[in-house]
Amino acid sequence: MLVNWEGIRAFFQTVKRPRILLPHAKFPSFTDIPIGINSHLSRLYSGPVDIRGIVLDKDDCITLPDDNEIPKRNLEKLRELQKQFGKSNILLVSNSIGSKKQDPTGEEAAQFEARWEIPVLRHSKLKPLCEQEVWNYFQKSTKVERPAQLLFIGDRLLTDSTMANRMGAWSLWLHVGVQTSSGWVISLIYFYTTTMLTREFVCR
């Protein structure tokens, strides 16, 4: 089992800044995300929103954990978002495929890209500390001009939402399907993020 020490260190760093874990909106699952996400966030925050790129998690978001098969409904939603934003503007960032710790040769990432037609980031640091590698991709490959034009979609407050807030980007939390590890440290992290912090997060 992969132990995300970067994520654990980031968790303890959030003790002084717990709100960095909070997403801007939440939905039960990937298929519940509205196509007009700019309009949705604009209504929530009473101001203009200009999302041009999406950073998408894999496990428990578009696939089952440790599974590279995308279910039909999730694939249909992915294609809708790709049609809206453009294929190169939706980047898969996973701590499994594409990470040097879990996929050192990048072979699994390459296979996923070829099969599902979505770019997968190769990154040396695990989330949430790979923000510079994420930003390098969007600077070189897309028309995203600033982090506020990025939307992170994921099921982990500690990694996906935290990295979005560290960068000054938007984040959506998919709160159904989060799986708690049997390890006490990881269990503590999930209890803190999904129970304690969500008391102050109002579902809009």
Backbone as CSV, one residue per row, in Angstrom:
resi,resn,N_x,N_y,N_z,CA_x,CA_y,CA_z,C_x,C_y,C_z
1,MET,0.834,-1.198,0.000,0.000,0.000,0.000,0.873,1.255,0.000
2,LEU,0.518,2.196,-0.868,1.253,3.455,-0.941,0.934,4.323,0.265
3,VAL,1.963,4.733,0.992,1.789,5.681,2.090,2.208,7.051,1.581
4,ASN,1.276,7.970,1.571,1.536,9.308,1.055,2.091,10.182,2.172
5,TRP,3.412,10.104,2.389,4.022,10.890,3.453,3.917,12.380,3.167
6,GLU,3.958,12.750,1.871,3.770,14.157,1.531,2.407,14.645,2.004
7,GLY,1.379,13.800,1.769,0.035,14.163,2.196,-0.094,14.224,3.705
8,ILE,0.562,13.305,4.399,0.510,13.307,5.863,1.172,14.559,6.424
9,ARG,2.334,14.927,5.861,2.991,16.160,6.306,2.119,17.374,6.012
10,ALA,1.476,17.357,4.843,0.599,18.474,4.491,-0.576,18.563,5.455
11,PHE,-1.059,17.396,5.915,-2.166,17.392,6.876,-1.786,18.125,8.153
12,PHE,-0.635,17.822,8.692,-0.232,18.479,9.930,0.030,19.966,9.716
13,GLN,0.390,20.342,8.487,0.580,21.757,8.190,-0.739,22.512,8.116
14,THR,-1.849,21.772,7.930,-3.149,22.431,7.833,-3.782,22.696,9.198
15,VAL,-3.166,22.239,10.252,-3.736,22.446,11.583,-3.930,23.936,11.856
16,LYS,-2.952,24.745,11.431,-3.061,26.191,11.632,-3.970,26.848,10.595
17,ARG,-4.171,26.175,9.473,-4.994,26.742,8.400,-6.002,25.694,7.928
18,PRO,-6.947,25.299,8.774,-7.855,24.213,8.403,-8.726,24.514,7.192
19,ARG,-8.999,25.781,6.939,-9.882,26.101,5.822,-9.249,25.815,4.462
20,ILE,-7.938,25.591,4.441,-7.285,25.259,3.177,-7.771,23.911,2.640
21,LEU,-8.391,23.115,3.511,-8.913,21.813,3.103,-10.298,21.906,2.472
22,LEU,-10.965,23.031,2.641,-12.365,23.126,2.237,-12.518,23.364,0.741
23,PRO,-13.420,22.627,0.096,-13.683,22.823,-1.333,-14.624,24.004,-1.555
24,HIS,-14.741,24.417,-2.792,-15.650,25.512,-3.131,-17.074,25.012,-3.367
25,ALA,-17.208,23.744,-3.695,-18.527,23.133,-3.880,-18.362,21.628,-3.755
26,LYS,-19.463,20.942,-3.554,-19.387,19.483,-3.459,-20.559,18.836,-4.180
27,PHE,-20.302,17.659,-4.706,-21.302,16.851,-5.392,-21.093,15.399,-4.971
28,PRO,-22.143,14.578,-5.024,-21.971,13.182,-4.628,-20.964,12.431,-5.496
29,SER,-21.053,12.611,-6.806,-20.190,11.835,-7.696,-19.855,12.627,-8.951
30,PHE,-18.984,12.066,-9.762,-18.518,12.718,-10.983,-19.668,13.044,-11.927
31,THR,-20.631,12.142,-12.035,-21.737,12.352,-12.971,-22.705,13.430,-12.512
32,ASP,-22.609,13.859,-11.266,-23.494,14.908,-10.755,-22.981,16.317,-11.052
33,ILE,-21.780,16.429,-11.580,-21.223,17.748,-11.877,-21.963,18.349,-13.067
34,PRO,-22.484,19.568,-12.937,-23.194,20.181,-14.066,-22.228,20.586,-15.171
35,ILE,-22.680,20.514,-16.399,-21.849,20.925,-17.525,-21.534,22.416,-17.440
36,GLY,-22.500,23.212,-17.037,-22.272,24.652,-16.903,-21.629,24.998,-15.570
37,ILE,-20.425,24.475,-15.321,-19.808,24.644,-14.006,-19.417,26.092,-13.748
38,ASN,-19.058,26.842,-14.786,-18.755,28.259,-14.589,-19.977,29.004,-14.071
39,SER,-21.120,28.747,-14.683,-22.359,29.400,-14.253,-22.735,28.973,-12.842
40,HIS,-22.536,27.693,-12.544,-22.865,27.183,-11.204,-22.036,27.882,-10.131
41,LEU,-20.732,27.974,-10.346,-19.863,28.627,-9.365,-20.108,30.131,-9.317
42,SER,-20.446,30.722,-10.448,-20.755,32.156,-10.470,-21.970,32.459,-9.607
43,ARG,-22.973,31.588,-9.666,-24.163,31.784,-8.827,-23.829,31.597,-7.351
44,LEU,-23.007,30.606,-7.050,-22.655,30.343,-5.653,-21.885,31.497,-5.034
45,TYR,-21.002,32.099,-5.811,-20.092,33.104,-5.260,-20.372,34.512,-5.771
46,SER,-21.482,34.666,-6.492,-21.951,35.995,-6.924,-20.862,36.799,-7.627
47,GLY,-20.208,36.164,-8.565,-19.158,36.841,-9.316,-18.748,36.032,-10.526
48,PRO,-17.994,36.633,-11.421,-17.573,35.919,-12.631,-16.581,34.799,-12.327
49,VAL,-16.741,33.692,-13.007,-15.831,32.550,-12.894,-15.424,32.145,-14.308
50,ASP,-14.142,31.944,-14.518,-13.630,31.643,-15.856,-12.758,30.390,-15.817
51,ILE,-13.396,29.238,-15.619,-12.669,27.974,-15.613,-12.297,27.608,-17.048
52,ARG,-11.001,27.352,-17.274,-10.524,26.958,-18.600,-9.847,25.588,-18.606
53,GLY,-9.475,25.115,-17.437,-8.796,23.830,-17.345,-9.248,23.056,-16.123
54,ILE,-9.195,21.735,-16.208,-9.635,20.862,-15.118,-8.510,19.908,-14.735
55,VAL,-8.289,19.781,-13.434,-7.360,18.793,-12.881,-8.216,17.705,-12.246
56,LEU,-8.156,16.521,-12.794,-9.069,15.447,-12.416,-8.331,14.314,-11.720
57,ASP,-8.873,13.883,-10.585,-8.348,12.715,-9.881,-8.874,11.456,-10.564
58,LYS,-8.272,10.315,-10.275,-8.698,9.060,-10.894,-9.436,8.144,-9.928
59,ASP,-8.738,7.628,-8.919,-9.321,6.630,-8.023,-10.459,7.216,-7.205
60,ASP,-11.586,6.506,-7.204,-12.786,6.926,-6.481,-13.447,8.153,-7.081
61,CYS,-12.985,8.557,-8.266,-13.611,9.694,-8.957,-14.172,9.250,-10.303
62,ILE,-13.292,8.768,-11.171,-13.774,8.259,-12.455,-13.576,6.749,-12.572
63,THR,-12.784,6.163,-11.680,-12.611,4.706,-11.647,-12.742,4.216,-10.211
64,LEU,-12.877,2.919,-10.063,-12.770,2.326,-8.737,-11.312,2.392,-8.289
65,PRO,-11.048,2.293,-6.990,-9.659,2.330,-6.518,-8.811,1.235,-7.164
66,ASP,-7.615,1.614,-7.610,-6.663,0.666,-8.202,-7.238,-0.072,-9.405
67,ASP,-8.115,0.604,-10.129,-8.740,0.025,-11.321,-8.652,1.062,-12.437
68,ASN,-8.254,0.656,-13.616,-8.110,1.587,-14.731,-9.276,1.550,-15.706
69,GLU,-10.372,0.911,-15.302,-11.569,0.852,-16.131,-12.495,2.020,-15.771
70,ILE,-12.880,2.816,-16.764,-13.812,3.919,-16.526,-15.219,3.437,-16.848
71,PRO,-16.128,3.430,-15.872,-17.500,3.015,-16.137,-18.163,3.900,-17.201
72,LYS,-19.149,3.352,-17.870,-19.776,4.031,-19.006,-20.291,5.423,-18.650
73,ARG,-20.998,5.558,-17.539,-21.575,6.859,-17.177,-20.484,7.891,-16.909
74,ASN,-19.414,7.467,-16.264,-18.312,8.393,-16.005,-17.597,8.782,-17.295
75,LEU,-17.478,7.830,-18.210,-16.840,8.131,-19.490,-17.678,9.130,-20.287
76,GLU,-18.985,8.967,-20.243,-19.863,9.913,-20.936,-19.713,11.319,-20.364
77,LYS,-19.621,11.418,-19.051,-19.420,12.727,-18.419,-18.061,13.307,-18.800
78,LEU,-17.029,12.469,-18.818,-15.701,12.928,-19.221,-15.731,13.480,-20.639
79,ARG,-16.392,12.784,-21.544,-16.471,13.246,-22.931,-17.230,14.576,-23.028
80,GLU,-18.256,14.761,-22.217,-18.982,16.032,-22.200,-18.060,17.170,-21.775
81,LEU,-17.279,16.932,-20.735,-16.360,17.965,-20.253,-15.250,18.227,-21.268
82,GLN,-14.763,17.174,-21.918,-13.732,17.355,-22.938,-14.265,18.152,-24.120
83,LYS,-15.511,17.927,-24.478,-16.119,18.680,-25.569,-16.241,20.150,-25.200
84,GLN,-16.548,20.414,-23.933,-16.720,21.794,-23.472,-15.389,22.521,-23.330
85,PHE,-14.394,21.861,-22.719,-13.134,22.531,-22.390,-11.989,22.212,-23.361
86,GLY,-12.113,21.124,-24.108,-11.023,20.676,-24.971,-10.233,19.571,-24.290
87,LYS,-9.819,18.569,-25.048,-9.162,17.401,-24.456,-7.866,17.749,-23.735
88,SER,-7.076,18.655,-24.296,-5.787,18.976,-23.672,-5.943,19.777,-22.391
89,ASN,-7.140,20.322,-22.162,-7.379,21.164,-20.991,-7.913,20.396,-19.791
90,ILE,-8.054,19.090,-19.919,-8.452,18.245,-18.795,-7.303,17.281,-18.522
91,LEU,-6.674,17.446,-17.378,-5.466,16.697,-17.025,-5.751,15.754,-15.867
92,LEU,-5.426,14.485,-16.049,-5.561,13.513,-14.964,-4.311,13.565,-14.094
93,VAL,-4.501,13.793,-12.805,-3.385,13.823,-11.854,-3.702,12.828,-10.750
94,SER,-2.957,11.741,-10.722,-3.229,10.649,-9.793,-1.975,10.316,-9.001
95,ASN,-2.169,9.883,-7.770,-1.034,9.405,-6.982,-0.729,7.938,-7.260
96,SER,-1.459,7.351,-8.200,-1.152,5.979,-8.616,-0.497,6.036,-9.989
97,ILE,-1.263,6.073,-11.052,-0.636,6.138,-12.373,-0.055,7.533,-12.609
98,GLY,1.130,7.563,-13.183,1.776,8.840,-13.474,2.743,9.312,-12.415
99,SER,2.617,8.814,-11.192,3.541,9.227,-10.137,4.786,8.346,-10.179
100,LYS,5.936,8.931,-9.921,7.187,8.175,-9.993,7.260,7.091,-8.931
101,LYS,6.531,7.271,-7.819,6.565,6.271,-6.755,5.777,5.022,-7.124
102,GLN,4.655,5.191,-7.813,3.796,4.063,-8.136,3.934,3.603,-9.584
103,ASP,4.330,4.506,-10.457,4.405,4.206,-11.885,5.717,4.770,-12.433
104,PRO,6.857,4.252,-11.959,8.158,4.872,-12.252,8.506,4.951,-13.731
105,THR,8.056,4.006,-14.530,8.369,4.038,-15.962,7.354,4.854,-16.760
106,GLY,6.205,5.146,-16.145,5.151,5.863,-16.851,4.359,4.994,-17.803
107,GLU,4.617,3.689,-17.778,3.944,2.780,-18.712,2.439,2.722,-18.468
108,GLU,2.055,2.658,-17.191,0.629,2.580,-16.874,-0.080,3.865,-17.288
109,ALA,0.569,4.995,-17.077,-0.006,6.279,-17.488,-0.172,6.332,-19.003
110,ALA,0.829,5.857,-19.732,0.772,5.868,-21.194,-0.366,4.990,-21.711
111,GLN,-0.563,3.836,-21.086,-1.646,2.942,-21.489,-3.005,3.582,-21.221
112,PHE,-3.126,4.250,-20.071,-4.385,4.907,-19.725,-4.679,6.034,-20.712
113,GLU,-3.661,6.811,-21.042,-3.826,7.905,-22.008,-4.303,7.388,-23.357
114,ALA,-3.655,6.334,-23.834,-3.977,5.800,-25.151,-5.392,5.221,-25.198
115,ARG,-5.783,4.572,-24.119,-7.101,3.925,-24.121,-8.239,4.924,-23.953
116,TRP,-8.056,5.896,-23.043,-9.167,6.777,-22.683,-9.044,8.196,-23.240
117,GLU,-7.970,8.477,-23.937,-7.783,9.780,-24.603,-7.866,10.935,-23.609
118,ILE,-7.052,10.846,-22.575,-6.946,11.920,-21.594,-5.483,12.004,-21.148
119,PRO,-4.886,13.198,-21.160,-3.493,13.315,-20.721,-3.340,13.001,-19.239
120,VAL,-2.273,12.297,-18.905,-1.973,11.930,-17.516,-0.646,12.583,-17.130
121,LEU,-0.644,13.319,-16.040,0.572,14.002,-15.598,1.589,13.007,-15.053
122,ARG,2.847,13.139,-15.479,3.949,12.424,-14.841,4.533,13.363,-13.800
123,HIS,4.528,12.950,-12.555,4.971,13.860,-11.496,5.858,13.148,-10.486
124,SER,6.851,13.892,-9.998,7.829,13.329,-9.063,7.366,13.417,-7.619
125,LYS,6.513,14.381,-7.312,5.984,14.544,-5.960,4.523,14.121,-5.932
126,LEU,4.124,13.515,-4.821,2.728,13.128,-4.675,1.873,14.348,-4.354
127,LYS,0.586,14.235,-4.664,-0.346,15.293,-4.264,-0.388,15.379,-2.741
128,PRO,-0.477,16.569,-2.159,-0.777,17.859,-2.784,0.449,18.705,-3.098
129,LEU,1.634,18.115,-3.178,2.858,18.899,-3.327,3.381,18.956,-4.760
130,CYS,2.580,18.522,-5.725,3.038,18.550,-7.118,2.427,19.713,-7.889
131,GLU,2.047,20.773,-7.179,1.353,21.872,-7.847,2.184,22.527,-8.947
132,GLN,3.509,22.600,-8.758,4.336,23.228,-9.790,4.346,22.394,-11.067
133,GLU,4.350,21.080,-10.920,4.313,20.209,-12.093,2.970,20.316,-12.808
134,VAL,1.898,20.462,-12.042,0.578,20.688,-12.636,0.577,21.996,-13.417
135,TRP,1.080,23.048,-12.786,1.068,24.364,-13.415,1.957,24.397,-14.650
136,ASN,3.078,23.698,-14.617,3.961,23.645,-15.783,3.230,23.073,-16.995
137,TYR,2.411,22.040,-16.764,1.652,21.451,-17.870,0.718,22.478,-18.482
138,PHE,-0.063,23.150,-17.654,-1.056,24.076,-18.195,-0.411,25.297,-18.843
139,GLN,0.713,25.731,-18.336,1.412,26.854,-18.953,1.918,26.506,-20.346
140,LYS,2.377,25.286,-20.530,2.983,24.885,-21.802,1.960,24.392,-22.816
141,SER,0.865,23.790,-22.339,-0.004,23.035,-23.240,-1.397,23.612,-23.430
142,THR,-1.762,24.665,-22.715,-3.132,25.157,-22.769,-3.170,26.682,-22.785
143,LYS,-4.398,27.210,-22.805,-4.603,28.655,-22.766,-4.936,29.149,-21.359
144,VAL,-4.726,28.303,-20.371,-4.912,28.726,-18.983,-3.829,29.743,-18.644
145,GLU,-4.236,30.901,-18.158,-3.295,31.996,-17.905,-2.955,32.172,-16.435
146,ARG,-3.816,31.693,-15.551,-3.585,31.852,-14.118,-4.288,30.718,-13.375
147,PRO,-3.827,30.395,-12.158,-4.412,29.280,-11.406,-5.906,29.425,-11.150
148,ALA,-6.412,30.652,-11.062,-7.840,30.856,-10.811,-8.705,30.361,-11.963
149,GLN,-8.082,29.972,-13.067,-8.822,29.416,-14.198,-8.791,27.891,-14.202
150,LEU,-8.293,27.312,-13.112,-8.247,25.856,-12.969,-9.299,25.374,-11.982
151,LEU,-9.853,24.206,-12.253,-10.800,23.555,-11.357,-10.281,22.165,-11.023
152,PHE,-10.081,21.898,-9.738,-9.673,20.573,-9.270,-10.916,19.771,-8.908
153,ILE,-10.982,18.536,-9.377,-12.095,17.641,-9.070,-11.520,16.388,-8.420
154,GLY,-11.964,16.085,-7.202,-11.435,14.911,-6.521,-12.234,14.540,-5.298
155,ASP,-11.925,13.380,-4.745,-12.641,12.890,-3.563,-11.856,13.093,-2.275
156,ARG,-10.657,13.657,-2.363,-9.812,13.801,-1.175,-9.622,15.277,-0.827
157,LEU,-10.124,15.669,0.309,-9.920,17.047,0.762,-8.448,17.316,1.014
158,LEU,-7.758,16.330,1.552,-6.367,16.522,1.946,-5.442,16.716,0.753
159,THR,-5.758,16.088,-0.359,-4.883,16.211,-1.528,-5.463,17.153,-2.573
160,ASP,-6.643,16.841,-3.088,-7.195,17.605,-4.206,-7.610,19.020,-3.802
161,SER,-8.425,19.136,-2.760,-8.867,20.466,-2.329,-7.711,21.294,-1.779
162,THR,-6.833,20.637,-1.031,-5.690,21.358,-0.465,-4.790,21.906,-1.561
163,MET,-4.496,21.093,-2.573,-3.632,21.572,-3.649,-4.293,22.716,-4.408
164,ALA,-5.599,22.625,-4.636,-6.310,23.712,-5.309,-6.185,25.009,-4.522
165,ASN,-6.412,24.933,-3.221,-6.340,26.140,-2.398,-4.918,26.678,-2.292
166,ARG,-3.942,25.802,-2.269,-2.543,26.240,-2.243,-2.196,27.021,-3.507
167,MET,-2.813,26.642,-4.618,-2.518,27.287,-5.895,-3.382,28.507,-6.164
168,GLY,-4.498,28.634,-5.428,-5.444,29.699,-5.731,-6.417,29.306,-6.823
169,ALA,-6.686,27.992,-6.932,-7.611,27.465,-7.932,-8.953,27.131,-7.274
170,TRP,-9.899,26.677,-8.085,-11.200,26.228,-7.602,-11.143,24.725,-7.334
171,SER,-12.072,24.244,-6.488,-12.099,22.804,-6.219,-13.522,22.307,-6.019
172,LEU,-13.774,21.111,-6.534,-15.029,20.396,-6.305,-14.711,19.120,-5.553
173,TRP,-15.465,18.862,-4.511,-15.277,17.654,-3.712,-16.351,16.635,-4.073
174,LEU,-15.953,15.444,-4.492,-16.871,14.337,-4.732,-16.914,13.503,-3.462
175,HIS,-17.968,13.686,-2.673,-17.952,13.178,-1.300,-18.491,11.768,-1.135
176,VAL,-18.948,11.135,-2.213,-19.383,9.742,-2.137,-18.285,8.854,-2.717
177,GLY,-17.962,7.761,-2.038,-16.973,6.821,-2.554,-15.613,6.931,-1.904
178,VAL,-15.454,7.844,-0.950,-14.187,7.944,-0.235,-14.019,6.699,0.610
179,GLN,-12.864,6.048,0.501,-12.602,4.837,1.260,-11.559,5.109,2.320
180,THR,-11.861,4.684,3.521,-10.959,4.911,4.640,-10.003,3.738,4.817
181,SER,-8.734,4.050,4.903,-7.724,3.013,5.133,-7.835,2.490,6.553
182,SER,-7.349,1.283,6.778,-7.352,0.718,8.123,-6.240,1.301,8.983
183,GLY,-5.265,1.983,8.361,-4.190,2.586,9.130,-4.708,3.727,9.993
184,TRP,-4.225,3.834,11.230,-4.786,4.822,12.155,-4.477,6.248,11.721
185,VAL,-3.313,6.478,11.112,-2.990,7.841,10.685,-3.931,8.284,9.574
186,ILE,-4.128,7.410,8.574,-5.006,7.756,7.468,-6.445,7.874,7.949
187,SER,-6.847,6.997,8.878,-8.195,7.085,9.431,-8.406,8.414,10.145
188,LEU,-7.399,8.862,10.880,-7.488,10.149,11.566,-7.648,11.287,10.570
189,ILE,-6.892,11.229,9.480,-6.983,12.265,8.457,-8.397,12.335,7.888
190,TYR,-8.971,11.177,7.563,-10.301,11.192,6.977,-11.365,11.618,7.974
191,PHE,-11.215,11.227,9.230,-12.161,11.681,10.242,-12.124,13.197,10.353
192,TYR,-10.930,13.740,10.377,-10.759,15.188,10.524,-11.341,15.935,9.337
193,THR,-11.025,15.470,8.128,-11.454,16.208,6.947,-12.931,16.026,6.640
194,THR,-13.437,14.794,6.749,-14.806,14.548,6.329,-15.833,14.793,7.421
195,THR,-15.418,14.805,8.678,-16.364,15.018,9.768,-16.213,16.387,10.408
196,MET,-15.020,16.707,10.886,-14.825,17.959,11.601,-14.943,19.176,10.689
197,LEU,-14.243,19.151,9.555,-14.240,20.325,8.694,-15.568,20.543,8.000
198,THR,-16.281,19.478,7.653,-17.525,19.653,6.931,-18.616,20.250,7.806
199,ARG,-18.419,20.346,9.094,-19.380,21.028,9.953,-19.483,22.508,9.610
200,GLU,-18.372,23.082,9.125,-18.413,24.498,8.786,-18.571,24.718,7.288
201,PHE,-18.633,23.621,6.506,-18.852,23.766,5.074,-20.334,23.600,4.794
202,VAL,-20.969,24.598,4.228,-22.388,24.554,3.928,-22.563,24.082,2.491
203,CYS,-23.308,23.016,2.317,-23.561,22.517,0.966,-24.526,23.456,0.274
204,ARG,-24.089,24.092,-0.771,-24.922,25.078,-1.462,-25.740,24.388,-2.542
